[in-house]
Structures are given as C-alpha cells and as structure tokens.
C-alpha cells in the first residue's frame, strides 16, 4: 500500500470553487434540493446554497456544532487524542481546518470495508492509499419544498464516502438510488478546506 503527499504553503491543497465543476446529473438534483430553476454547476454555487440554508435557519454562520456526528459513523477524526465520528467524510475533513490543528481522518469504505487514512498537518496532507477517491452526491428521491439543514444532511450525507479505489466506487454507485460522482482525495480535502473557509467563515 502506498501513500501520496500533498504539500502547500497553507495546510491542505487549495481548490478553486468556481473552477470545480459538478456533473450535470448531480447539479440538477442539487438544484431541486435547493429550490433552484437551473442546475448548480460549480462548487461555488453549491457552497453558497448551503451557506444560505444554514444562515437562514440559524441567523448566523454555521459552527462545528452543525456537523453531523454519529456514534456509529464510518468516518472519524482524531485531534490531540480526542476522536469524533461522523456520518459523512467531509465533516471530519473539515474539523482540522476549523480548529487549525493537525488531525487524522480514518474512513471505512462502504463496499469492501477497507480503511482509508488521511493525515492533515502543518507539513501537508498524506492520503493512504493513493488510489482513494471520495464520492459526492445526493439521493434520487429529493423531497424538499424548502431546504433546511436537516433535509440537506438527510439527502446528501449518505452519499459522501471514501473508497480505496475507483473500481470500488463504481460498484457502490451501480447499486445506490442516487446521483453521484467521484473525486480524488486531494480534491475532497481541498473542498473541505474551502467549506471551512467559506461556509463556516473559518
């Protein structure tokens, strides 16, 4: 098993949200979820839609408390010996950036039960194995007259996972009733950093 390191001036790889393009089938479902007439095509539009939902619900920027923790979650982050588990892998990826502290993310893949480990620290980010990918998506059965934090979590979080290789993602995607895509782990880490900076005002 091999590792791949991503180093940068700041912790984690940068991601241009405007340049991050969502595939049409995912963008169309997101538009339905957020009550838009046209597909959501970029990461910037997606993050802004989520930010609007949270600020309208809570009248403030979301905080770490808004993340979707679960005792039996398949994704965890350990920071300074303190371990938290979550429903979707983007949440533990966000925590080190919110706290500005090094962290280790461990994720159990949904098809093969493999473990993917991601270390985020001041020296960069290391993912093992290097073939890992992250899925993004949401259910085909979007049922939301108006999006709330609860509906977003319910319809999106179950379709964000880490996979040890693209082939495992493809097997999983063939059997879920959802619009999904996969991105390299580096992109997922970059998205988490931008979510922390833009959505959470970190």
Kinemage of the C-alpha trace (Angstrom):
@kinemage 1
@onewidth
@group {chain A} dominant
@subgroup {mainchain}
@vectorlist {calphas} color= white
{ca unk a 1} P 0.000 0.000 0.000
{ca unk a 2} L 1.412 3.372 -0.967
{ca unk a 3} L 0.904 6.945 0.145
{ca unk a 4} L 0.659 10.273 -1.667
{ca unk a 5} L 1.560 13.600 -0.078
{ca unk a 6} L 0.126 16.989 -0.994
{ca unk a 7} L 2.103 19.985 0.272
{ca unk a 8} L 1.252 23.658 0.048
{ca unk a 9} L 2.004 26.991 1.640
{ca unk a 10} L -1.076 26.503 3.833
{ca unk a 11} L -2.468 23.325 5.351
{ca unk a 12} L -4.205 21.178 2.733
{ca unk a 13} L -4.448 21.649 -1.056
{ca unk a 14} L -6.178 24.708 -2.485
{ca unk a 15} L -9.344 24.275 -4.543
{ca unk a 16} L -10.846 26.885 -6.852
{ca unk a 17} L -14.553 26.528 -6.040
{ca unk a 18} L -15.589 28.417 -9.169
{ca unk a 19} L -13.435 26.117 -11.279
{ca unk a 20} L -14.712 22.946 -9.570
{ca unk a 21} L -17.398 21.722 -11.962
{ca unk a 22} L -20.192 19.392 -10.904
{ca unk a 23} L -21.508 16.864 -13.450
{ca unk a 24} L -24.950 17.756 -14.857
{ca unk a 25} L -26.824 14.860 -13.215
{ca unk a 26} L -25.552 15.880 -9.764
{ca unk a 27} L -26.087 19.583 -10.392
{ca unk a 28} L -29.685 19.019 -11.469
{ca unk a 29} L -30.505 17.120 -8.265
{ca unk a 30} L -28.843 19.768 -6.130
{ca unk a 31} L -30.931 22.420 -7.871
{ca unk a 32} L -34.089 20.519 -6.922
{ca unk a 33} L -32.918 20.204 -3.317
{ca unk a 34} L -32.172 23.914 -3.016
{ca unk a 35} L -35.244 25.062 -4.961
{ca unk a 36} L -33.386 26.457 -7.955
{ca unk a 37} L -34.674 26.586 -11.532
{ca unk a 38} L -31.268 25.906 -13.086
{ca unk a 39} L -28.644 23.270 -12.246
{ca unk a 40} L -25.904 24.010 -9.743
{ca unk a 41} L -22.789 23.778 -11.868
{ca unk a 42} L -19.860 24.815 -9.653
{ca unk a 43} L -18.543 24.215 -6.187
{ca unk a 44} L -19.002 27.911 -5.504
{ca unk a 45} L -22.745 27.742 -6.246
{ca unk a 46} L -23.096 24.616 -4.095
{ca unk a 47} L -21.311 26.138 -1.106
{ca unk a 48} L -23.293 29.385 -1.405
{ca unk a 49} L -26.582 27.447 -1.491
{ca unk a 50} L -25.576 25.542 1.656
{ca unk a 51} L -24.450 28.724 3.378
{ca unk a 52} L -27.805 30.368 2.643
{ca unk a 53} L -29.687 27.408 4.139
{ca unk a 54} L -27.679 27.498 7.371
{ca unk a 55} L -27.729 31.263 7.848
{ca unk a 56} L -31.489 31.429 7.199
{ca unk a 57} L -32.080 28.650 9.735
{ca unk a 58} L -29.736 29.908 12.455
{ca unk a 59} L -29.299 33.605 11.545
{ca unk a 60} L -25.533 33.140 11.712
{ca unk a 61} L -22.694 31.237 10.085
{ca unk a 62} L -22.714 27.520 10.936
{ca unk a 63} L -20.221 26.287 13.515
{ca unk a 64} L -18.580 22.943 14.220
{ca unk a 65} L -21.701 22.030 16.218
{ca unk a 66} L -23.627 21.851 12.909
{ca unk a 67} L -21.566 18.887 11.693
{ca unk a 68} L -23.337 15.534 11.548
{ca unk a 69} L -21.853 13.422 14.356
{ca unk a 70} L -22.901 9.813 14.930
{ca unk a 71} L -21.559 7.258 17.405
{ca unk a 72} L -21.610 4.544 14.733
{ca unk a 73} L -20.325 6.765 11.915
{ca unk a 74} L -17.919 5.231 9.413
{ca unk a 75} L -15.711 8.334 9.328
{ca unk a 76} L -13.643 9.694 12.218
{ca unk a 77} L -11.164 12.427 13.039
{ca unk a 78} L -8.658 12.255 15.869
{ca unk a 79} L -7.130 15.501 17.130
{ca unk a 80} L -4.812 15.528 20.139
{ca unk a 81} L -6.148 12.127 21.225
{ca unk a 82} L -9.825 13.164 21.004
{ca unk a 83} L -11.800 11.068 18.484
{ca unk a 84} L -15.169 12.030 16.936
{ca unk a 85} L -17.186 10.008 14.405
{ca unk a 86} L -19.450 11.322 11.663
{ca unk a 87} L -21.999 10.276 9.032
{ca unk a 88} L -20.190 11.774 6.023
{ca unk a 89} L -16.478 12.024 5.409
{ca unk a 90} L -16.448 15.736 4.546
{ca unk a 91} L -17.298 16.558 8.167
{ca unk a 92} L -14.154 15.099 9.794
{ca unk a 93} L -12.110 16.515 6.918
{ca unk a 94} L -13.398 19.980 7.841
{ca unk a 95} L -12.597 19.776 11.566
{ca unk a 96} L -8.783 20.230 11.369
{ca unk a 97} L -9.310 23.396 9.315
{ca unk a 98} L -11.949 24.731 11.714
{ca unk a 99} L -9.680 24.159 14.709
{ca unk a 100} L -6.429 24.920 12.887
{ca unk a 101} L -4.961 21.757 14.400
{ca unk a 102} L -3.418 18.627 12.858
{ca unk a 103} L -5.759 15.661 12.584
{ca unk a 104} L -6.001 12.070 11.366
{ca unk a 105} L -9.087 11.007 9.434
{ca unk a 106} L -9.943 7.306 9.202
{ca unk a 107} L -12.758 6.124 6.957
{ca unk a 108} L -14.214 2.654 6.442
{ca unk a 109} L -15.217 2.138 2.828
{ca unk a 110} L -18.855 1.093 2.272
{ca unk a 111} L -18.278 -1.748 -0.193
{ca unk a 112} L -15.135 -3.581 0.907
{ca unk a 113} L -14.740 -2.409 4.499
{ca unk a 114} L -11.226 -1.154 3.764
{ca unk a 115} L -9.665 1.665 5.769
{ca unk a 116} L -8.505 4.895 4.157
{ca unk a 117} L -6.309 7.138 6.319
{ca unk a 118} L -5.792 10.844 5.714
{ca unk a 119} L -3.336 12.872 7.808
{ca unk a 120} L -3.621 16.669 7.791
{ca unk a 121} L -0.892 18.712 9.475
{ca unk a 122} L 1.275 21.800 9.074
{ca unk a 123} L 3.603 19.915 6.734
{ca unk a 124} L 0.892 18.969 4.253
{ca unk a 125} L -1.621 16.204 3.733
{ca unk a 126} L -1.000 12.483 3.240
{ca unk a 127} L -3.590 10.006 1.967
{ca unk a 128} L -3.249 6.212 2.083
{ca unk a 129} L -3.847 4.502 -0.318
{ca unk a 130} L -3.069 6.925 -3.126
{ca unk a 131} L -5.800 5.349 -5.290
{ca unk a 132} L -8.545 6.501 -2.898
{ca unk a 133} L -11.451 8.610 -4.131
{ca unk a 134} L -14.340 10.430 -2.469
{ca unk a 135} L -17.938 10.260 -3.673
{ca unk a 136} L -20.202 13.316 -3.771
{ca unk a 137} L -23.926 13.202 -4.463
{ca unk a 138} L -27.467 13.021 -3.194
{ca unk a 139} L -30.496 10.764 -3.347
{ca unk a 140} L -32.658 10.492 -6.467
{ca unk a 141} L -35.671 10.892 -4.165
{ca unk a 142} L -35.364 14.575 -3.341
{ca unk a 143} L -38.321 15.583 -1.191
{ca unk a 144} L -37.908 19.152 -0.026
{ca unk a 145} L -40.270 22.059 -0.586
{ca unk a 146} L -37.613 24.213 1.034
{ca unk a 147} L -34.132 23.114 2.041
{ca unk a 148} L -33.213 23.020 5.729
{ca unk a 149} L -30.009 21.799 7.394
{ca unk a 150} L -31.877 18.592 8.284
{ca unk a 151} L -33.016 17.867 4.713
{ca unk a 152} L -29.563 18.620 3.342
{ca unk a 153} L -27.952 16.161 5.764
{ca unk a 154} L -30.622 13.522 5.172
{ca unk a 155} L -30.410 13.608 1.393
{ca unk a 156} L -26.705 14.321 0.876
{ca unk a 157} L -24.608 12.863 3.702
{ca unk a 158} L -25.415 9.224 2.974
{ca unk a 159} L -23.782 9.529 -0.432
{ca unk a 160} L -20.467 11.052 0.593
{ca unk a 161} L -17.957 8.277 1.224
{ca unk a 162} L -14.303 7.385 0.814
{ca unk a 163} L -13.327 4.437 -1.383
{ca unk a 164} L -9.952 2.735 -1.611
{ca unk a 165} L -10.055 2.773 -5.427
{ca unk a 166} L -12.285 3.993 -8.290
{ca unk a 167} L -13.424 0.428 -9.017
{ca unk a 168} L -14.913 0.120 -5.534
{ca unk a 169} L -16.761 3.418 -6.015
{ca unk a 170} L -18.192 2.202 -9.338
{ca unk a 171} L -19.548 -0.990 -7.739
{ca unk a 172} L -21.182 1.037 -4.978
{ca unk a 173} L -22.580 3.666 -7.354
{ca unk a 174} L -24.207 0.985 -9.515
{ca unk a 175} L -26.376 -0.082 -6.570
{ca unk a 176} L -27.497 3.178 -4.959
{ca unk a 177} L -30.502 5.268 -5.934
{ca unk a 178} L -28.559 8.500 -6.061
{ca unk a 179} L -26.868 10.950 -8.389
{ca unk a 180} L -23.167 10.663 -7.550
{ca unk a 181} L -19.708 11.393 -8.833
{ca unk a 182} L -16.225 10.670 -7.513
{ca unk a 183} L -13.257 12.989 -6.996
{ca unk a 184} L -9.645 12.338 -5.974
{ca unk a 185} L -8.978 12.532 -2.248
{ca unk a 186} L -6.857 15.623 -2.889
{ca unk a 187} L -9.923 17.367 -4.337
{ca unk a 188} L -12.090 16.264 -1.415
{ca unk a 189} L -9.551 17.651 1.048
{ca unk a 190} L -9.437 20.902 -0.900
{ca unk a 191} L -13.241 21.096 -0.846
{ca unk a 192} L -13.224 20.562 2.923
{ca unk a 193} L -10.743 23.398 3.383
{ca unk a 194} L -12.808 25.754 1.224
{ca unk a 195} L -16.003 24.747 3.058
{ca unk a 196} L -14.299 25.615 6.339
{ca unk a 197} L -13.160 28.971 4.974
{ca unk a 198} L -16.282 29.981 3.037
{ca unk a 199} L -19.250 28.149 4.547
{ca unk a 200} L -18.087 28.238 8.181
{ca unk a 201} L -16.324 31.617 7.978
{ca unk a 202} L -13.226 29.994 9.472
